[in-house]
Amino acid sequence: MSLTEILSNGLSFFGEETWILQVFIVVFVTAMLNWMQKRIVKKIIPGLQLTQTYWDDALFDAARKPITFLIWIIGLTFAADIIKNENDAIIFGAIAPIRDVGVIVAISWFLVRFVGRAEINFSKKKQSQGVDFDKTTVDAIAKLLRISIIITAALVTMQTLGYSVSGVLAFGGIGGIAIGFAARDLLANFFGGFMIYMDRPFDVGDWIRSPDKEIEGTVEKIGWRLTTIRTFEKRPLYVPNAIFTSIAVENPSRMSNRRIKETIGIRYDDVVKMEDIVTEVKEMLKEHDDIDANQTLIVNFNEFAPSSLDFFIYTFTKTTNWIKFHEVKQNVLLKIIKIIESHSAQTAFPTSTLHIRQEPHVSDT
């Protein structure tokens, strides 16, 4: 029996209800196409992971779910078109708009996922290569792209459904005034976040603090509404971005040096040795490998204190690392103690002199 005869016998089995077979075929083909694309993508992805580029990985990873959605939305709407020819229900009039909106959603979904995957892959590759890059800029660009895609998709969807985009934009101009008052704080935080991205007072990973507010810690995330800071007690601190437009922010992470500022006292008994001690301490700091001699360096006799003769040390380390700084400072202070002792002098500590008055002895008579 030929294939034509088999098909003819199959169609005659359904009689006038051949549309059922057509719907079955469309759904079956849709399922097969979806199965095939999954198999193809599954075989391609391992090979893409061996390449040096991150765009192809992001492209296929982002396309997996949207392609599945697109195949099914097109297949099911075509099956619904076949049913529509046999049924006059009003609901079938929405098939074409559903198909069009489904295509827009699939494309937008893919683009949003692609931007997200590309951002992640780009950051991972730079970190694995040990290359320093601006995380804040990458994050800001990705967010702007996602927002642009979503807004564009929304406008295209409205146009597809028959709404006038120009009318919507005109309404937005009028309604924007009312919305602006209602969402004033939200907009202030949004533009505060935008100014952070533009002015760059700090980046993710920076240690910041404010003399105006009790804000201090390491920046973990800069969002459009909130900035997340991890305090030194390891507690998360969520700061609305609008606050940063009205306070001073100090960024110690961008310091060029760290300062050593100390006052050291010797005994009054060692006054004749002060000049030699000060001179030797200054020479030691100038020759110290971890002290930046190009910065301000001061070592001078400073004060006649109640219990000591004080000299003042003011200098800067080359390192800005907190742990390394304290190691350098400890080394400097220990060397100063050795210099003082090498001159047979001693560091001073608070003392008091007690004068006991002796009363004249009165004998008994």
C-alpha positions in Angstrom: 0.0 0.0 0.0 1.4 3.4 -1.0 1.9 6.4 1.4 -0.9 8.3 -0.4 -3.4 5.4 0.2 -2.4 5.3 3.9 -3.0 9.0 4.2 -6.3 8.8 2.4 -7.5 6.0 4.6 -6.3 7.9 7.7 -8.2 11.0 6.6 -11.3 9.0 5.8 -11.3 7.6 9.3 -11.9 11.2 10.7 -14.5 11.9 8.1 -15.4 15.6 8.2 -13.4 16.0 11.4 -10.0 16.1 9.7 -9.1 19.3 11.7 -8.5 17.1 14.7 -5.8 15.3 12.8 -4.3 18.6 11.6 -4.2 19.9 15.2 -2.6 16.7 16.3 0.1 17.0 13.6 0.8 20.7 14.5 1.2 19.9 18.2 3.3 16.8 17.4 5.6 18.8 15.0 5.9 21.6 17.7 6.9 19.0 20.3 9.5 17.5 17.9 11.0 20.9 17.0 11.3 21.7 20.7 12.9 18.3 21.4 15.3 18.8 18.5 16.4 22.3 19.5 17.1 21.1 23.0 19.3 18.3 21.7 21.2 20.6 19.4 21.8 23.2 22.0 22.9 20.5 24.5 25.5 19.3 22.1 26.7 22.8 21.1 27.1 24.3 24.6 30.1 22.0 25.7 32.0 23.1 22.6 31.3 26.7 23.3 32.7 26.5 26.8 36.1 25.7 25.3 36.2 28.9 23.3 38.0 32.0 24.6 35.0 34.3 24.0 32.2 34.8 26.5 29.6 36.2 24.0 28.8 32.9 22.4 28.3 31.2 25.7 26.0 34.0 26.8 24.1 33.9 23.5 23.2 30.2 23.6 22.6 30.1 27.4 20.2 33.1 27.1 18.3 31.6 24.1 17.4 28.2 25.6 14.2 29.1 27.5 13.0 31.8 25.1 13.3 29.5 22.1 11.2 26.8 23.9 8.6 29.4 24.7 8.6 30.8 21.1 8.3 27.4 19.5 5.3 26.5 21.7 3.6 29.9 21.4 3.8 29.7 17.6 2.8 26.0 17.4 -0.2 26.3 19.8 -1.5 29.5 18.1 -1.4 27.8 14.7 -3.3 24.8 16.2 -5.8 27.3 17.6 -6.1 28.8 14.1 -7.2 25.4 12.8 -9.8 25.1 15.5 -11.0 28.6 14.8 -12.1 27.5 11.3 -14.5 25.0 13.0 -15.6 27.3 15.8 -16.9 30.8 15.9 -16.2 31.5 19.6 -15.1 35.1 20.2 -12.0 34.0 22.2 -10.4 32.8 19.0 -10.2 36.4 17.8 -7.4 36.9 20.2 -5.1 34.3 18.6 -3.2 36.7 16.3 -2.5 39.3 19.1 -1.4 36.5 21.5 1.0 35.2 18.8 2.4 38.7 18.2 2.8 39.5 21.9 4.3 36.1 22.5 7.0 36.8 19.9 7.7 40.2 21.4 7.9 38.6 24.9 10.3 35.8 23.7 12.6 38.3 21.9 12.6 40.7 24.9 13.2 37.8 27.3 16.1 36.6 25.3 17.7 40.0 25.1 17.3 40.6 28.9 18.8 37.2 29.6 21.6 37.8 27.1 22.6 41.0 28.8 22.6 39.3 32.2 24.6 36.3 31.1 27.1 38.5 29.2 27.6 40.6 32.3 28.3 37.5 34.5 30.6 35.9 31.9 32.5 39.1 31.3 33.1 39.6 35.1 34.1 36.0 35.6 36.6 36.1 32.7 38.2 39.3 33.9 38.5 37.9 37.4 40.0 34.7 36.2 42.6 36.6 34.2 43.4 38.8 37.1 42.5 41.9 35.1 41.3 44.9 37.1 38.0 46.2 35.7 35.3 48.6 36.8 32.5 46.5 38.3 30.3 49.5 38.9 30.4 50.6 35.2 29.6 47.1 34.0 26.7 46.8 36.4 25.3 50.3 35.4 25.5 49.5 31.6 23.8 46.2 32.1 21.0 47.8 34.1 20.5 50.6 31.6 20.3 48.0 28.7 17.8 45.9 30.6 15.6 48.9 31.4 15.8 50.0 27.7 14.8 46.6 26.5 11.8 46.4 28.8 10.5 49.9 28.0 10.9 49.3 24.3 9.1 45.9 24.5 6.3 47.5 26.5 5.8 50.3 23.9 5.9 47.8 20.9 3.4 45.5 22.7 1.0 48.4 23.2 1.4 49.4 19.5 0.7 45.8 18.5 -2.4 45.7 20.6 -3.7 48.8 18.8 -2.9 51.4 21.5 -1.5 54.7 20.3 2.0 55.1 21.7 2.0 58.8 21.1 -1.2 59.1 23.2 0.3 57.0 25.9 3.4 59.3 26.0 1.1 62.4 26.1 -0.8 60.9 29.0 2.5 60.1 30.6 3.4 63.8 30.4 0.2 64.8 32.2 0.1 61.9 34.6 3.8 62.1 35.3 3.2 65.2 37.4 0.8 63.3 39.7 3.1 60.3 39.7 6.0 62.5 40.5 4.4 63.7 43.7 3.3 60.3 44.7 6.7 58.7 44.0 8.9 61.6 45.0 11.2 59.5 47.3 11.4 56.7 44.8 12.5 59.1 42.0 14.9 60.8 44.4 16.5 57.5 45.1 16.6 56.6 41.4 18.4 59.8 40.4 20.6 59.5 43.5 21.7 56.1 42.1 22.2 57.6 38.7 24.4 60.4 40.1 26.5 57.7 41.9 27.1 56.0 38.6 28.0 59.3 37.0 30.1 61.0 39.7 31.7 57.7 41.0 32.4 58.8 44.6 32.7 55.1 45.4 32.6 51.7 43.7 31.6 48.2 44.7 34.3 46.9 47.2 35.3 50.4 48.5 35.4 51.2 52.1 33.4 54.4 52.7 32.2 56.4 55.7 30.3 59.7 56.3 31.0 62.3 58.9 27.4 63.4 58.7 25.7 60.0 59.2 26.6 56.8 61.1 27.5 55.2 57.8 30.7 53.1 57.5 31.6 49.9 55.8 32.3 48.1 52.5 30.1 48.7 49.5 28.6 45.4 48.4 26.0 46.6 45.8 24.8 49.8 44.2 21.2 49.5 43.2 18.8 52.0 41.6 17.1 52.6 44.9 19.4 51.3 47.6 23.1 50.9 48.2 24.1 47.9 50.3 27.0 48.4 52.7 28.5 45.7 54.9 29.6 47.3 58.2 32.7 46.2 60.1 30.4 44.3 62.5 29.4 42.2 59.3 25.9 43.6 59.4 24.2 44.7 56.2 23.3 48.4 56.0 20.8 49.5 53.4 21.1 53.2 52.5 18.6 55.0 50.1 20.6 56.6 47.3 18.9 60.0 47.8 20.9 60.3 51.1 24.2 60.4 49.2 23.2 63.6 47.5 23.0 65.5 50.7 25.9 64.2 52.8 29.7 64.2 52.6 31.2 60.8 51.8 34.8 59.9 52.6 36.4 57.1 50.6 39.4 55.8 52.5 39.9 53.1 49.9 41.2 55.7 47.5 43.8 57.1 49.9 47.4 57.3 48.5 49.1 56.7 51.9 48.4 56.1 55.5 49.5 58.4 58.2 51.6 57.7 61.4 51.0 60.5 63.9 52.5 59.9 67.4 53.8 61.8 70.3 56.6 60.2 72.4 58.0 61.4 75.6 61.4 61.0 77.3 62.3 61.8 80.9 63.4 65.3 82.0 66.6 63.7 83.1 67.4 63.0 79.4 67.0 66.6 78.2 70.6 66.8 76.8 70.0 63.7 74.7 66.8 65.0 73.0 68.4 66.6 70.0 70.4 63.5 69.1 67.4 61.2 69.5 65.2 63.4 67.3 67.9 63.5 64.6 68.4 59.8 64.6 64.7 59.0 64.5 64.3 61.3 61.5 67.1 59.6 59.7 65.6 56.2 60.5 62.3 57.2 59.0 63.9 58.7 55.8 65.7 55.4 55.2 62.8 53.1 56.2 61.7 51.0 53.2 58.0 51.2 54.1 57.9 55.0 54.7 57.2 57.4 51.8 60.0 60.0 52.1 58.4 62.0 49.4 55.5 62.9 51.7 55.5 65.2 54.7 57.9 63.9 57.3 58.2 65.7 60.7 60.2 64.8 63.8 60.6 67.6 66.3 60.8 68.3 70.0 57.3 69.5 70.6 56.3 70.1 74.3 57.3 70.4 77.9 54.7 68.0 79.2 54.0 67.6 83.0 56.0 64.4 83.2 58.0 64.2 80.0 59.7 66.0 77.2 57.7 65.2 74.1 58.8 64.9 70.5 56.3 64.6 67.6 56.3 62.1 64.7 54.3 62.8 61.6 54.9 60.6 58.5 53.2 58.5 55.9 53.5 54.8 55.0 53.7 53.6 51.4 51.0 50.9 52.0 47.3 51.7 52.4 46.5 48.1 53.5 45.1 48.2 57.0 46.9 45.1 58.3 50.2 46.0 56.6 50.0 49.6 57.9 49.9 48.4 61.5 52.8 46.1 60.9 54.8 49.0 59.6 53.7 51.3 62.5 54.8 48.6 65.0 58.2 48.3 63.4 58.7 52.1 63.4 57.7 52.4 67.1 60.0 49.5 68.1 62.9 51.1 66.3 62.2 54.4 68.1 62.4 52.6 71.4 65.7 51.1 70.5 67.1 54.5 69.4 66.0 56.0 72.8 67.7 53.2 74.7 70.8 53.4 72.6 71.3 56.9 73.9 70.9 55.6 77.5 67.6 57.4 77.8 64.2 56.2 78.8 60.7 56.8 77.7 58.7 58.7 80.3 55.5 57.8 82.1 53.3 59.9 84.4 55.0 60.6 87.7 54.3 62.7 90.8 56.8 64.3 93.2 55.7 64.3 96.8 57.3 66.8 99.2 56.9 65.9 102.8 57.2 68.9 105.2 58.9 68.1 108.4 57.5 70.0 111.4 60.0 71.2 114.1 60.3 68.8 117.0 58.6 70.0 120.2 60.0 68.5 123.4 58.0 67.9 126.5 58.6 70.3 129.3 
